[in-house]
């Protein structure tokens, strides 16, 4: 799976010793930059000091993160982990064929088929969640 966005938080690095030796993990929060008003966020981890150094993730980096999701049980509770296995920078990426085709397209996006549930003058402050 993949998720693209901008790094908005870098959590403190954690390390310890397990049955297989010493380990180090670094967690990052990435925010989707194309979702509009309600952007999605994801906290992912990079496991191993070698991968942490290789990826060299900094605040504000725009990335595409390839990751695996796994669940584990601890004391009758289940926890998900999102572990990155590949990180690609997108802010300095060369244009791809699909970007060139989309950038040169003169076809406008389709118009909405229904009216929105609210109008600009509505006094409602309801959130969609």
Residue pairs with C-beta under 8 A, 6 or more apart in sequence:
1 66
1 67
1 68
1 69
2 64
2 65
2 66
2 67
3 30
3 32
3 42
3 44
3 64
3 65
3 67
4 32
4 33
4 34
4 62
4 63
4 64
4 65
4 90
5 30
5 31
5 32
5 33
5 39
5 40
5 41
5 42
5 62
5 63
6 30
6 31
6 33
6 60
6 61
6 62
6 63
7 28
7 29
7 30
7 57
7 58
7 59
7 60
7 61
7 62
7 63
8 29
8 30
8 31
8 41
8 59
9 28
9 29
9 59
10 26
10 27
10 28
10 29
10 57
10 58
10 59
11 26
11 27
11 28
11 29
11 43
13 24
13 25
13 26
13 52
14 24
14 25
14 26
14 27
15 22
15 23
15 24
15 25
16 22
16 23
17 23
23 47
23 48
24 47
24 48
24 49
24 52
25 45
25 46
25 47
25 48
26 45
26 46
26 52
26 57
27 43
27 44
27 45
27 46
28 43
28 44
28 45
28 46
28 57
29 41
29 42
29 43
30 41
30 42
30 44
30 63
30 65
31 39
31 40
31 41
32 39
32 40
32 41
32 42
33 39
33 62
38 128
38 129
42 65
42 82
43 82
44 65
44 67
44 82
44 83
44 84
45 81
45 82
45 83
45 84
46 52
46 55
46 57
46 83
46 84
46 87
47 83
51 84
55 84
55 87
57 63
57 87
61 89
61 91
62 89
62 90
62 91
63 87
63 88
63 89
63 90
64 87
64 88
64 90
65 84
65 86
65 87
66 84
66 85
66 86
66 87
66 88
67 82
67 83
67 84
67 85
68 82
68 83
68 85
69 80
69 81
69 82
70 80
70 81
70 83
71 78
71 79
71 80
71 81
72 78
72 79
72 81
73 79
95 103
118 124
